[in-house]
Amino acid sequence: MHSLSELQKQQVGLRLPKYLLDEIDEFTKEYSLNRTDIIVEAIASYVREQKAKKYYAAFEDSVQELKEVLTSNTQNKQQTLDELINEL
């Protein structure tokens, strides 16, 4: 959740290509929303998606590291067992 101060709106200037503005205006009519609502939701959705990508990329890196550690440990155990058998 965000605090009340974080939810306060601040006006910003934004230049958009005309085709994109036309598409936004189509959504405003179709869904009875204003441009601000659509743009805010689009940006929020984009930010969530980027955060998820970062999270899953970090998770994938961690999984890969774990696989490497487990593989290394398994190989070391096999070598140790082989050495033990050779000693016998």
N, CA, C and O atoms as a MOPAC input file, in Angstrom:
PM7 MOZYME 1SCF
protein

 N      0.84000 1    -1.18900 1     0.00000 1
 C      0.00000 1     0.00000 1     0.00000 1
 C      0.87900 1     1.24400 1     0.00000 1
 O      2.02800 1     1.23400 1     0.44200 1
 N      0.30300 1     2.28400 1    -0.50200 1
 C      1.00600 1     3.56000 1    -0.54300 1
 C      0.40800 1     4.49200 1     0.49500 1
 O     -0.78400 1     4.42600 1     0.79500 1
 N      1.25000 1     5.36200 1     1.03800 1
 C      0.76500 1     6.34300 1     2.00300 1
 C     -0.02700 1     7.42400 1     1.26600 1
 O      0.03400 1     7.53400 1     0.04200 1
 N     -0.76200 1     8.20800 1     2.03300 1
 C     -1.55000 1     9.28500 1     1.42800 1
 C     -0.66300 1    10.27100 1     0.67400 1
 O     -1.03200 1    10.76000 1    -0.39400 1
 N      0.50300 1    10.55600 1     1.23500 1
 C      1.39200 1    11.50300 1     0.54800 1
 C      1.88800 1    10.93200 1    -0.78100 1
 O      2.11700 1    11.68100 1    -1.73000 1
 N      2.05500 1     9.62000 1    -0.85100 1
 C      2.48400 1     9.00200 1    -2.09900 1
 C      1.36700 1     8.98300 1    -3.13400 1
 O      1.63500 1     8.93500 1    -4.33400 1
 N      0.13100 1     9.02100 1    -2.68300 1
 C     -1.01000 1     8.98000 1    -3.59400 1
 C     -1.38200 1    10.34900 1    -4.14900 1
 O     -2.18700 1    10.45100 1    -5.07600 1
 N     -0.79400 1    11.40500 1    -3.58100 1
 C     -1.08600 1    12.73800 1    -4.09600 1
 C     -0.61600 1    12.82100 1    -5.54200 1
 O      0.42200 1    12.27200 1    -5.91000 1
 N     -1.39400 1    13.51100 1    -6.34000 1
 C     -1.05600 1    13.62200 1    -7.75900 1
 C     -0.25100 1    14.88200 1    -8.01200 1
 O     -0.44900 1    15.91700 1    -7.37500 1
 N      0.65800 1    14.76200 1    -8.95700 1
 C      1.48300 1    15.88200 1    -9.36300 1
 C      1.36200 1    16.02000 1   -10.86700 1
 O      1.42300 1    15.03000 1   -11.59700 1
 N      1.19500 1    17.21900 1   -11.31600 1
 C      1.03000 1    17.45300 1   -12.74900 1
 C      2.38400 1    17.38800 1   -13.44300 1
 O      3.37100 1    17.95100 1   -12.97000 1
 N      2.41100 1    16.69100 1   -14.57400 1
 C      3.62900 1    16.60300 1   -15.38500 1
 C      3.26500 1    16.86700 1   -16.83700 1
 O      2.13800 1    16.61400 1   -17.26200 1
 N      4.21400 1    17.36900 1   -17.58000 1
 C      4.00400 1    17.57500 1   -19.01300 1
 C      4.41000 1    16.30900 1   -19.75300 1
 O      5.36800 1    15.63500 1   -19.37600 1
 N      3.68400 1    16.00400 1   -20.78800 1
 C      3.93400 1    14.76000 1   -21.50400 1
 C      3.65100 1    14.97300 1   -22.98200 1
 O      2.59800 1    15.49600 1   -23.34600 1
 N      4.57000 1    14.57700 1   -23.82000 1
 C      4.35600 1    14.65700 1   -25.26600 1
 C      4.20000 1    13.23300 1   -25.78200 1
 O      5.05200 1    12.37500 1   -25.55200 1
 N      3.10700 1    13.00300 1   -26.47700 1
 C      2.82100 1    11.68000 1   -27.02000 1
 C      2.60900 1    11.77100 1   -28.52400 1
 O      2.13500 1    12.79100 1   -29.02500 1
 N      2.95600 1    10.71700 1   -29.24300 1
 C      2.64800 1    10.70300 1   -30.67100 1
 C      1.13700 1    10.76400 1   -30.87600 1
 O      0.37400 1    10.22200 1   -30.07700 1
 N      0.71600 1    11.42000 1   -31.94100 1
 C     -0.71000 1    11.60300 1   -32.19500 1
 C     -1.45500 1    10.27800 1   -32.27800 1
 O     -2.55800 1    10.15400 1   -31.74600 1
 N     -0.85900 1     9.27900 1   -32.94700 1
 C     -1.55700 1     7.98800 1   -33.07800 1
 C     -1.83800 1     7.36400 1   -31.70900 1
 O     -2.87400 1     6.73300 1   -31.50100 1
 N     -0.89400 1     7.55300 1   -30.77800 1
 C     -1.07900 1     6.98700 1   -29.44800 1
 C     -2.15700 1     7.74600 1   -28.68100 1
 O     -2.96900 1     7.14700 1   -27.97500 1
 N     -2.15600 1     9.04400 1   -28.82600 1
 C     -3.18600 1     9.85800 1   -28.18800 1
 C     -4.56400 1     9.51900 1   -28.74600 1
 O     -5.54400 1     9.48400 1   -28.00200 1
 N     -4.64300 1     9.26900 1   -30.04700 1
 C     -5.91700 1     8.86100 1   -30.65400 1
 C     -6.40200 1     7.53700 1   -30.06300 1
 O     -7.59100 1     7.37000 1   -29.79100 1
 N     -5.47600 1     6.60100 1   -29.86600 1
 C     -5.85900 1     5.31900 1   -29.27200 1
 C     -6.32500 1     5.49600 1   -27.83100 1
 O     -7.29100 1     4.86400 1   -27.40300 1
 N     -5.64100 1     6.35000 1   -27.09300 1
 C     -6.04900 1     6.63100 1   -25.70800 1
 C     -7.44200 1     7.23800 1   -25.69700 1
 O     -8.27800 1     6.86900 1   -24.87200 1
 N     -7.69100 1     8.16100 1   -26.60500 1
 C     -9.01100 1     8.79400 1   -26.67000 1
 C    -10.10800 1     7.78300 1   -26.99900 1
 O    -11.23500 1     7.91200 1   -26.52000 1
 N     -9.78300 1     6.78200 1   -27.81300 1
 C    -10.76200 1     5.72500 1   -28.08500 1
 C    -11.10600 1     4.97400 1   -26.80100 1
 O    -12.26900 1     4.65800 1   -26.55200 1
 N    -10.09200 1     4.69400 1   -25.99500 1
 C    -10.34100 1     4.01800 1   -24.71500 1
 C    -11.16100 1     4.89100 1   -23.76900 1
 O    -12.00200 1     4.38600 1   -23.02500 1
 N    -10.91600 1     6.20100 1   -23.79900 1
 C    -11.67100 1     7.07800 1   -22.89600 1
 C    -13.15600 1     7.01300 1   -23.20800 1
 O    -13.99000 1     7.01400 1   -22.30200 1
 N    -13.47800 1     6.95700 1   -24.47800 1
 C    -14.89100 1     6.87000 1   -24.87400 1
 C    -15.46500 1     5.49300 1   -24.55600 1
 O    -16.57800 1     5.37700 1   -24.04400 1
 N    -14.69800 1     4.45900 1   -24.86200 1
 C    -15.18200 1     3.09000 1   -24.69000 1
 C    -15.39900 1     2.73600 1   -23.22100 1
 O    -16.36500 1     2.05100 1   -22.88400 1
 N    -14.50700 1     3.19600 1   -22.34700 1
 C    -14.57000 1     2.80000 1   -20.93800 1
 C    -14.99100 1     3.92400 1   -19.99900 1
 O    -14.95800 1     3.75300 1   -18.78000 1
 N    -15.37700 1     5.05100 1   -20.53700 1
 C    -15.80500 1     6.20500 1   -19.73200 1
 C    -14.75000 1     6.59100 1   -18.69400 1
 O    -15.05800 1     6.80800 1   -17.52200 1
 N    -13.52000 1     6.66800 1   -19.14600 1
 C    -12.41100 1     7.08800 1   -18.29500 1
 C    -11.78700 1     8.33400 1   -18.89700 1
 O    -12.02700 1     8.66000 1   -20.06000 1
 N    -10.98500 1     9.02900 1   -18.10000 1
 C    -10.27700 1    10.16700 1   -18.67800 1
 C     -8.85400 1     9.74900 1   -19.05200 1
 O     -8.39400 1     8.67100 1   -18.67500 1
 N     -8.18100 1    10.59400 1   -19.78000 1
 C     -6.82800 1    10.27800 1   -20.23800 1
 C     -5.90100 1     9.95300 1   -19.07400 1
 O     -5.10900 1     9.01200 1   -19.13700 1
 N     -6.01000 1    10.73600 1   -18.02200 1
 C     -5.13800 1    10.53600 1   -16.87000 1
 C     -5.27800 1     9.12800 1   -16.31400 1
 O     -4.27800 1     8.46100 1   -16.04600 1
 N     -6.51400 1     8.67400 1   -16.14100 1
 C     -6.73700 1     7.33400 1   -15.58900 1
 C     -6.09000 1     6.26200 1   -16.46000 1
 O     -5.46500 1     5.33100 1   -15.95100 1
 N     -6.24400 1     6.39600 1   -17.75800 1
 C     -5.68700 1     5.40100 1   -18.68000 1
 C     -4.16300 1     5.43700 1   -18.66100 1
 O     -3.51900 1     4.38900 1   -18.61100 1
 N     -3.58800 1     6.62300 1   -18.69900 1
 C     -2.13100 1     6.74800 1   -18.70600 1
 C     -1.54300 1     6.26400 1   -17.38500 1
 O     -0.52500 1     5.57200 1   -17.38100 1
 N     -2.16700 1     6.61700 1   -16.26700 1
 C     -1.68700 1     6.16800 1   -14.95700 1
 C     -1.72200 1     4.64400 1   -14.87900 1
 O     -0.76100 1     4.02400 1   -14.42400 1
 N     -2.81200 1     4.04400 1   -15.31400 1
 C     -2.92400 1     2.58000 1   -15.27200 1
 C     -1.89300 1     1.92600 1   -16.18800 1
 O     -1.31300 1     0.89900 1   -15.83500 1
 N     -1.66300 1     2.50900 1   -17.35300 1
 C     -0.67500 1     1.95400 1   -18.28300 1
 C      0.73200 1     2.01600 1   -17.68600 1
 O      1.49500 1     1.05400 1   -17.78100 1
 N      1.06600 1     3.13400 1   -17.08000 1
 C      2.39200 1     3.27500 1   -16.46900 1
 C      2.53200 1     2.33300 1   -15.28200 1
 O      3.56500 1     1.68100 1   -15.13000 1
 N      1.50900 1     2.25300 1   -14.44100 1
 C      1.55400 1     1.35300 1   -13.28100 1
 C      1.71700 1    -0.09500 1   -13.73100 1
 O      2.47800 1    -0.85400 1   -13.13000 1
 N      1.01200 1    -0.47000 1   -14.77200 1
 C      1.11600 1    -1.82800 1   -15.30600 1
 C      2.52700 1    -2.09500 1   -15.82700 1
 O      3.08700 1    -3.16600 1   -15.59100 1
 N      3.08800 1    -1.14300 1   -16.52100 1
 C      4.44200 1    -1.27900 1   -17.05300 1
 C      5.45700 1    -1.43500 1   -15.91700 1
 O      6.34100 1    -2.28900 1   -15.98200 1
 N      5.32600 1    -0.60800 1   -14.88000 1
 C      6.25100 1    -0.66800 1   -13.74700 1
 C      6.15400 1    -2.02900 1   -13.05300 1
 O      7.17600 1    -2.62600 1   -12.71500 1
 N      4.92000 1    -2.52500 1   -12.83700 1
 C      4.74300 1    -3.84900 1   -12.21500 1
 C      5.41600 1    -4.93100 1   -13.05500 1
 O      6.08200 1    -5.81900 1   -12.52200 1
 N      5.23900 1    -4.85100 1   -14.35600 1
 C      5.82300 1    -5.85100 1   -15.25700 1
 C      7.34600 1    -5.82700 1   -15.19200 1
 O      7.98100 1    -6.88100 1   -15.16600 1
 N      7.93500 1    -4.64100 1   -15.16700 1
 C      9.39200 1    -4.53100 1   -15.10000 1
 C      9.92300 1    -5.06000 1   -13.77100 1
 O     10.96000 1    -5.72200 1   -13.73500 1
 N      9.21500 1    -4.76900 1   -12.67800 1
 C      9.62400 1    -5.29300 1   -11.37000 1
 C      9.54300 1    -6.81300 1   -11.35600 1
 O     10.42500 1    -7.47900 1   -10.81300 1
 N      8.50000 1    -7.36000 1   -11.94400 1
 C      8.34900 1    -8.82000 1   -12.00200 1
 C      9.47700 1    -9.43200 1   -12.82600 1
 O     10.02100 1   -10.47000 1   -12.45000 1
 N      9.83200 1    -8.80600 1   -13.93600 1
 C     10.92900 1    -9.31800 1   -14.76300 1
 C     12.24100 1    -9.33300 1   -13.98100 1
 O     12.99800 1   -10.30100 1   -14.05100 1
 N     12.51000 1    -8.25100 1   -13.23000 1
 C     13.72000 1    -8.20000 1   -12.41500 1
 C     13.70400 1    -9.29500 1   -11.35900 1
 O     14.71200 1    -9.96600 1   -11.13700 1
 N     12.55300 1    -9.47500 1   -10.70700 1
 C     12.42200 1   -10.47700 1    -9.65500 1
 C     12.68000 1   -11.87100 1   -10.22000 1
 O     13.45900 1   -12.63800 1    -9.65400 1
 N     12.02700 1   -12.19800 1   -11.33400 1
 C     12.17700 1   -13.53100 1   -11.90700 1
 C     13.56500 1   -13.75100 1   -12.49400 1
 O     14.06200 1   -14.87700 1   -12.48800 1
 N     14.19300 1   -12.70600 1   -12.99500 1
 C     15.56300 1   -12.83700 1   -13.49000 1
 C     16.50300 1   -13.15200 1   -12.32900 1
 O     17.37700 1   -14.01000 1   -12.45000 1
 N     16.32400 1   -12.45800 1   -11.20500 1
 C     17.14300 1   -12.72600 1   -10.02200 1
 C     16.87600 1   -14.13400 1    -9.50300 1
 O     17.80200 1   -14.83400 1    -9.09300 1
 N     15.61800 1   -14.54600 1    -9.52100 1
 C     15.25400 1   -15.89300 1    -9.08300 1
 C     15.91100 1   -16.93400 1    -9.98700 1
 O     16.44700 1   -17.93100 1    -9.50400 1
 N     15.86900 1   -16.70200 1   -11.28400 1
 C     16.47900 1   -17.63100 1   -12.24100 1
 C     17.98100 1   -17.73000 1   -12.00600 1
 O     18.54900 1   -18.81900 1   -12.07800 1
 N     18.62800 1   -16.59900 1   -11.72400 1
 C     20.06100 1   -16.62000 1   -11.42200 1
 C     20.33600 1   -17.44900 1   -10.17400 1
 O     21.29100 1   -18.22500 1   -10.13800 1
 N     19.50600 1   -17.28700 1    -9.15700 1
 C     19.67200 1   -18.03900 1    -7.90900 1
 C     19.49200 1   -19.53000 1    -8.14000 1
 O     20.24900 1   -20.34000 1    -7.60400 1
 N     18.50200 1   -19.89300 1    -8.92800 1
 C     18.26700 1   -21.30700 1    -9.24200 1
 C     19.47200 1   -21.88300 1    -9.97700 1
 O     19.90400 1   -22.99900 1    -9.68700 1
 N     20.01000 1   -21.13200 1   -10.92000 1
 C     21.17700 1   -21.59900 1   -11.67300 1
 C     22.37000 1   -21.80100 1   -10.74400 1
 O     23.08100 1   -22.79900 1   -10.85800 1
 N     22.59400 1   -20.85900 1    -9.82400 1
 C     23.69500 1   -20.99900 1    -8.87300 1
 C     23.50300 1   -22.23200 1    -8.00200 1
 O     24.45500 1   -22.97000 1    -7.74500 1
 N     22.27700 1   -22.45500 1    -7.54800 1
 C     21.98800 1   -23.62400 1    -6.72200 1
 C     22.25100 1   -24.91400 1    -7.49200 1
 O     22.82500 1   -25.85700 1    -6.94600 1
 N     21.83600 1   -24.96000 1    -8.75300 1
 C     22.09300 1   -26.14500 1    -9.58000 1
 C     23.59000 1   -26.40900 1    -9.69000 1
 O     24.03400 1   -27.55300 1    -9.59700 1
 N     24.36100 1   -25.34900 1    -9.88800 1
 C     25.80900 1   -25.50700 1   -10.01300 1
 C     26.41800 1   -26.03500 1    -8.72200 1
 O     27.29700 1   -26.89600 1    -8.75400 1
 N     25.95600 1   -25.52200 1    -7.59100 1
 C     26.46700 1   -25.98400 1    -6.29900 1
 C     26.10300 1   -27.44400 1    -6.08600 1
 O     26.95000 1   -28.24300 1    -5.68400 1
 N     24.85700 1   -27.79900 1    -6.35100 1
 C     24.42100 1   -29.18300 1    -6.15600 1
 C     25.15500 1   -30.13300 1    -7.09200 1
 O     25.53900 1   -31.22900 1    -6.68400 1
 N     25.35200 1   -29.72800 1    -8.32600 1
 C     26.08000 1   -30.55600 1    -9.28100 1
 C     27.52100 1   -30.74300 1    -8.82600 1
 O     28.06600 1   -31.84400 1    -8.89900 1
 N     28.12400 1   -29.67400 1    -8.36100 1
 C     29.50200 1   -29.73200 1    -7.87900 1
 C     29.60700 1   -30.66900 1    -6.68300 1
 O     30.53000 1   -31.48100 1    -6.61500 1
 N     28.67200 1   -30.56700 1    -5.73900 1
 C     28.68600 1   -31.43800 1    -4.56300 1
 C     28.49900 1   -32.89300 1    -4.95400 1
 O     29.15800 1   -33.77000 1    -4.39600 1
 N     27.62000 1   -33.16500 1    -5.89600 1
 C     27.37400 1   -34.53500 1    -6.34900 1
 C     28.62800 1   -35.10200 1    -6.99800 1
 O     28.98200 1   -36.25400 1    -6.74800 1
 N     29.29800 1   -34.32300 1    -7.81700 1
 C     30.52200 1   -34.78800 1    -8.47700 1
 C     31.61800 1   -35.05100 1    -7.45500 1
 O     32.35100 1   -36.03400 1    -7.56400 1
 N     31.73000 1   -34.17100 1    -6.45700 1
 C     32.74000 1   -34.36000 1    -5.41900 1
 C     32.48000 1   -35.63700 1    -4.63800 1
 O     33.42200 1   -36.35700 1    -4.30600 1
 N     31.22700 1   -35.93000 1    -4.34000 1
 C     30.88700 1   -37.15200 1    -3.61500 1
 C     31.22600 1   -38.37300 1    -4.45400 1
 O     31.72100 1   -39.36800 1    -3.92600 1
 N     30.96500 1   -38.31000 1    -5.75500 1
 C     31.28400 1   -39.43400 1    -6.62600 1
 C     32.79400 1   -39.64300 1    -6.68900 1
 O     33.26100 1   -40.78200 1    -6.67300 1
 N     33.53200 1   -38.59400 1    -6.75800 1
 C     34.98200 1   -38.72000 1    -6.78500 1
 C     35.48500 1   -39.31700 1    -5.47600 1
 O     36.37600 1   -40.16600 1    -5.47300 1
 N     34.92500 1   -38.87800 1    -4.39400 1
 C     35.31900 1   -39.39000 1    -3.09700 1
 C     34.98800 1   -40.87300 1    -2.98900 1
 O     35.79900 1   -41.64700 1    -2.48100 1
 N     33.82600 1   -41.27700 1    -3.45000 1
 C     33.43400 1   -42.67800 1    -3.43100 1
 C     34.35700 1   -43.49500 1    -4.33300 1
 O     34.78200 1   -44.59000 1    -3.96600 1
 N     34.66200 1   -42.96200 1    -5.50400 1
 C     35.58600 1   -43.64900 1    -6.40800 1
 C     36.95800 1   -43.81600 1    -5.75500 1
 O     37.58300 1   -44.87100 1    -5.86500 1
 N     37.40700 1   -42.79400 1    -5.09200 1
 C     38.69400 1   -42.87500 1    -4.40200 1
 C     38.65000 1   -43.93700 1    -3.31700 1
 O     39.60400 1   -44.69500 1    -3.14200 1
 N     37.54100 1   -43.99100 1    -2.58600 1
 C     37.37700 1   -44.98300 1    -1.52800 1
 C     37.40800 1   -46.39100 1    -2.10900 1
 O     38.06400 1   -47.27500 1    -1.55800 1
 N     36.71700 1   -46.60200 1    -3.19800 1
 C     36.69400 1   -47.91700 1    -3.85100 1
 C     38.09300 1   -48.28800 1    -4.32400 1
 O     38.50800 1   -49.43900 1    -4.18400 1
 N     38.81300 1   -47.33900 1    -4.87500 1
 C     40.17600 1   -47.60300 1    -5.34300 1
 C     41.10100 1   -47.98600 1    -4.19500 1
 O     42.00500 1   -48.80300 1    -4.36700 1
 N     40.87800 1   -47.40700 1    -3.04200 1
 C     41.69600 1   -47.73000 1    -1.88200 1
 C     41.44300 1   -49.15300 1    -1.41200 1
 O     42.35400 1   -49.81200 1    -0.91100 1
 N     40.21600 1   -49.63300 1    -1.56800 1
 C     39.87900 1   -50.98200 1    -1.12100 1
 C     40.47500 1   -51.97000 1    -2.07400 1
 O     40.31700 1   -53.17700 1    -1.89100 1

